[in-house]
Each structure stands twice: as C-alpha cells, then as structure tokens.
C-alpha cells in the first residue's frame, strides 16, 4: 500500500503550444508524496506529457491527512483542479459527489487494463478513473535462513506456518507483518480474508473468522511478535532486513531498502489455504480522474492523463516506483524484463479493488476491521467477537 496519497493537478495551456489563450502560470499541481524522489519521478512524467500539448505544471504539496478533506470541500464548492490523482479506495467517494466526469467522453477506456484496476476506477458501472500502475503485497523470505533449514518457500498457509515455526529462534521470529489499527493493518490482512472465502461485507462469516484465527494465531503461538500491532510496513522492512524475521508480508516498495541492506531475499506470491486458490491481494496506488470544470480544461486534462497511460510513460512511472503497470500486456513484458517483480505482476491478475464490495463505505469498514485485528492480537477479545463488532460497524456505515 504505502501509497503516495493523492495528487491533484490543475492543467491549463501554456504559452508555448498555442493550445489556449490562458496564461501559463495558472497551471497548478497539488500532491502528497512520501519522498522528494517520488515527487521528482512523478513530475518528470507529468512534465513530459504536459509539454507535448503546450501545457505546464506547477506543483504544490498538502499533508496527507488533509488531502481528502480538501478534495471533498473543493468538490462541494465546484473548485476541483483539472486532473485529480487519488488513492484508489477514495475514487468512489469522490465520484459519489458527482464532481467527476466519465472517461469515455475523452476516448479513454479500461480496455487492456487489469479488471481490478477498472473496478477501482468505476462507480455505479461508469469509469471515472484509471491507474498508470498499482502496487500490492507478496511474501519475502530470507534465502540464507531457508537454505540452512532445508526449506522451500511456502505456497500454502500451513507451509508458511510450519516454516515460521521452524525458523523462530531467539530474537528472530518466523514472520513479520503490520497489524496497526489503521488501513495498513486491514490492508495486510485482506488477502488472507479473501483467499479463505471471507468478505468485507460479511465480516462475521465462518470463513472470515477462520482467516482472523489463522492471522492472530501466528502471534499467539509466538511465530510473530506481539509488536506487530505497533509496526507500520517500514518497521516490518527493518525487522526483516535486520535478520529479526525470516519472512515478511510487504510490498514492492521494499525492494530498494532491502537491496541497500544486503540481505539475501527471495519473493513469492502470498500463500493461500491451498495451492488451487490464487492470491487475492488488495490493489494499492493512485487513480487518475478528470473533475468537471470547463470543456477546454477537461480536454487538456484528458490529454495529459491519456499520455500518462501510454506504454512508455507507464513503464517509466512504474519502473521508478516498483509498481505494476496497469495494462496487462505492458505488465507481462515488465515482468519478463524485471523478474524480481514477477510475483507482484502475477498477483495483480487476481487482485481486487478494495472498494469492490463496499464502494464509498470501504474506509469506515476497513477501520472497523483494523480495530478487530488489533483487539484479537492484543488478546482482549476472540476473533469471532471482534469481527461481529466490526460487522455491526459495516452494517451501519453510510
């Protein structure tokens, strides 16, 4: 997940291309990125696309916790920028306001994109956003520890649990993950919920409860640290890179940190209850959408977004960020050229939009789920009781 939040762009014509008489310095782009490098890379693709049409971009930053409140205020005031990039679980919330325009009117479609990406950008059957790339989760394992123990990377829950048990020793736990009482906690649990047949709109089902029993059991049996309730995904990377965890659940954004650390690691798709069940990871990343402004501004925004969705620009953006390209054919070539990303590419094919079941209700239900995970791991309540409480929250979510 480790999302870059969202980016807002006000795209308008510059003085160099003759596209419009509007002044060049009116172009505004507003975003939140976790690093200067990420911002630079995103800006590079933006500027390339803007230049093609005689447009310019001026960037501004907003703290991540202020982004969606600002977007919703601006939607109400009809003052959204021309091109909006939003964390994909928030796309349907913005679309619900009526402030976004359908991409079909600009000749943009979801053809050739992964189904989960199209679902993430859709609301009530209409396509409002598309993502140049997405991220997800996989299982990282310490090759040295596995080879010493004579173990193969796990494919199933039972194999993962057995490997974690065998590799837990002293200060080293078999596995590490994030169980924060936030989106990070629910995001990391969702693949296990879904692959066991559970669902976000039926959190108190037997399948959902079984998934949380497995997840919390890793901590209860000492195979994962109880500190997972305090770890974000970067903390998990530190534990794994430092040799304090033999495996970790994490995303492709981990690659640069792990390469710098020198740890010998491998990556496989997330284990599932049985080998005939494909991983069902939640898709992370940002979705580009075009708010309702004026015909001219919407046209310019569509040009920039369409350019960003082209093969070469998509590859530049995703390669820089260790994302998976949104188009299936581009992603397949990307995996062939960059084998370390192959597990992530494979998972996107069966990945899910987090809002597929709940639409705009997702955020509230996700928080209820994260709280249930925390309560269970902390030992204050059973998985069933915790999920029954979360299910009541889901039933009352607006």
KAQUI-V789285 format. One record per backbone hydrogen bond with DSSP energy under -1.0 kcal/mol. NH is the residue of the N-H (numbers start at 1). CO is the residue of the C=O. Records with the same first field share a line. If there is no record, write none. Layout:
NH=CO + CO
//
This chain:
7=85
8=30
9=83
10=28
14=54
26=23
27=24
28=10
29=58
30=8
31=60
32=6
39=35
40=36
41=37
42=38
43=39
44=40
45=41
46=42
47=43
48=44
49=45
50=46
51=47
52=48
54=51
55=50
56=12
60=29
62=31
66=63
67=64
70=66
71=67
72=68
73=69
74=70
75=71
76=72
77=73
79=74
83=9
84=289
85=7
86=287
88=285
90=87
91=88
94=90
95=91
96=92
97=94
98=95
101=290
103=127
106=103
107=104
108=103
113=110
114=326
118=114
119=115
120=116
121=117
122=119
123=126
126=123
128=121
129=121
130=288
134=324
135=284
138=250
139=268
140=248
141=266
142=246
143=264
146=142
147=143
148=144
149=145
151=146
157=272
160=156
161=157
162=158
163=159
164=160
165=161
166=162
167=163
169=172
172=169
173=244
175=223
176=247
179=228
182=180
186=182
187=183
188=184
189=185
190=186
192=189
193=189
194=190
195=191
197=194
198=193
205=202
209=205
210=206
211=207
212=208
213=209
214=210
215=211
216=212
217=213
218=214
220=216
221=217
222=219
223=218
224=218
228=225
229=226
230=227
236=232
237=233
238=234
239=235
240=236
241=237
242=238
243=240
244=239
246=173
248=140
249=176
250=138
254=251
255=252
258=254
259=255
260=256
261=257
262=258
266=141
268=139
272=155
277=274
283=352
284=135
287=86
288=130
289=84
292=99
298=294
299=295
300=296
301=297
302=298
303=299
304=300
305=301
306=302
307=303
308=304
309=305
310=307
314=310
315=311
316=312
317=313
318=314
319=315
320=316
321=317
322=318
323=318
324=134
326=132
328=112
331=327
332=328
333=329
334=330
335=331
336=332
337=333
338=334
341=338
342=339
345=341
346=342
347=343
348=344
352=281
356=353
359=355
361=358
362=359
365=361
366=362
367=363
368=364
369=365
370=366
371=367
372=368
373=369
374=370
375=371
376=372
377=373
378=374
380=375
381=375
386=382
387=383
388=384
389=385
390=386
391=387
392=388
393=389
394=390
395=391
396=392
//
